[in-house]
């Protein structure tokens, strides 16, 4: 009735791979990982991961960050490229160039960047604008 498959797994297999750079630690150079990152220390260099990147209040990244999703409470300076969502808490301070899919910002966050949002963007053609304006005017005529 119940499977013993959960008991067969070692603790390392049940946890996702998470890399932690603790407060008081400074890393200079390139970091590449398939797992998630938690950064409470300082990183100078390039960071690349398809996992989630979390930067705590004491965390600071200076350089290039490439990933899927990032959650910032700390600081970033450089080029940030994400295919997913960038979440900024009120204590976050971001400077540089940012390319991302989605953006979530709490009031109080500092976001001094050149920003480009990539994603499921539909190009509006000149004919589409006229069609939508015609539909809007037709809709207002019906309600009048």
C-alpha positions in Angstrom: 0.0 0.0 0.0 2.8 2.5 0.8 6.0 2.7 -1.1 9.4 2.6 0.5 11.0 4.6 -2.3 11.4 7.7 0.0 13.4 5.7 2.5 15.8 4.5 -0.2 16.9 8.0 -1.1 19.9 9.5 0.7 19.5 13.0 2.2 21.6 14.5 -0.6 19.2 13.2 -3.3 16.1 14.7 -1.6 17.6 18.2 -1.3 18.2 20.5 -4.3 21.8 21.6 -4.9 22.3 25.0 -3.2 25.5 26.9 -3.1 26.0 29.3 -0.2 28.4 32.1 0.0 28.2 33.2 3.6 28.5 36.7 5.1 32.1 37.6 5.6 33.2 35.6 2.5 34.6 37.3 -0.6 34.9 35.4 -3.9 36.7 36.8 -6.9 36.4 35.0 -10.2 33.8 33.0 -12.3 31.2 30.8 -10.7 29.2 28.3 -12.7 26.7 25.9 -11.2 23.6 23.9 -12.1 22.2 24.5 -8.6 20.7 27.4 -6.8 22.9 30.2 -5.2 22.4 32.0 -1.8 24.8 34.9 -1.5 25.2 36.7 1.8 28.9 37.6 1.1 30.6 39.4 -1.8 31.1 38.1 -5.3 33.3 39.9 -7.9 33.2 38.3 -11.3 30.8 36.3 -13.4 28.0 34.1 -12.0 26.0 31.7 -14.2 23.3 29.3 -13.0 20.0 28.1 -14.4 18.8 27.8 -10.8 17.4 30.5 -8.5 19.8 33.1 -7.2 19.1 34.8 -3.8 21.1 37.7 -2.6 20.6 38.5 1.1 20.7 41.9 2.7 24.5 41.7 3.3 25.1 40.2 -0.2 26.8 42.0 -3.0 27.6 41.0 -6.6 29.8 43.1 -8.8 30.1 41.7 -12.4 27.9 39.7 -14.7 25.0 37.5 -13.5 23.2 35.1 -15.9 20.3 33.0 -14.8 16.6 32.2 -14.7 15.2 33.9 -11.6 16.8 36.2 -9.0 15.6 37.5 -5.6 17.5 40.5 -4.3 17.6 42.0 -0.8 21.2 43.1 -1.2 23.3 44.9 -3.8 24.2 44.3 -7.5 26.4 46.3 -9.9 27.0 45.2 -13.4 25.2 43.3 -16.1 22.2 41.1 -15.1 20.5 38.8 -17.6 17.6 36.7 -16.5 15.1 34.6 -18.6 12.6 34.6 -15.8 11.7 37.0 -12.9 13.8 39.6 -11.1 12.3 40.3 -7.6 13.5 43.3 -5.7 12.8 43.7 -2.0 12.7 47.2 -0.4 16.4 46.9 0.7 17.7 46.0 -2.8 20.1 48.3 -4.7 20.6 47.5 -8.4 22.8 49.4 -10.8 24.0 48.7 -14.3 22.3 46.9 -17.3 19.4 44.6 -16.8 17.7 42.2 -19.3 14.9 40.1 -17.9 11.6 38.5 -18.5 9.5 39.9 -15.6 10.1 42.4 -12.9 8.7 42.7 -9.3 9.7 45.7 -7.2 8.8 46.5 -3.7 8.6 50.2 -2.7 11.9 51.5 -1.4 14.1 49.4 -3.8 16.8 51.3 -5.8 16.7 50.4 -9.5 19.2 52.6 -11.4 19.6 50.6 -14.6 19.2 50.4 -18.4 16.5 47.8 -18.5 15.1 45.7 -21.4 12.3 43.2 -20.8 12.3 40.2 -23.0 9.5 37.7 -23.2 6.3 36.9 -24.9 5.9 40.3 -26.5 3.5 40.7 -29.4 4.5 43.2 -32.0 1.8 45.7 -32.8 1.5 46.4 -36.5 0.1 49.7 -37.8 -3.0 47.8 -39.0 -3.6 46.2 -35.5 -3.8 49.7 -33.9 -6.5 50.8 -36.3 -8.4 47.6 -35.7 -8.3 47.9 -31.9 -9.2 51.6 -32.1 -12.2 50.7 -34.4 -13.3 48.0 -31.9 -13.1 50.4 -29.0 -15.1 53.0 -30.8 -17.7 50.4 -31.9 -17.9 49.2 -28.3 -18.5 52.7 -26.9 -21.2 53.3 -29.6 -23.0 50.2 -28.5 -23.1 51.3 -24.8 -24.1 54.8 -25.6 
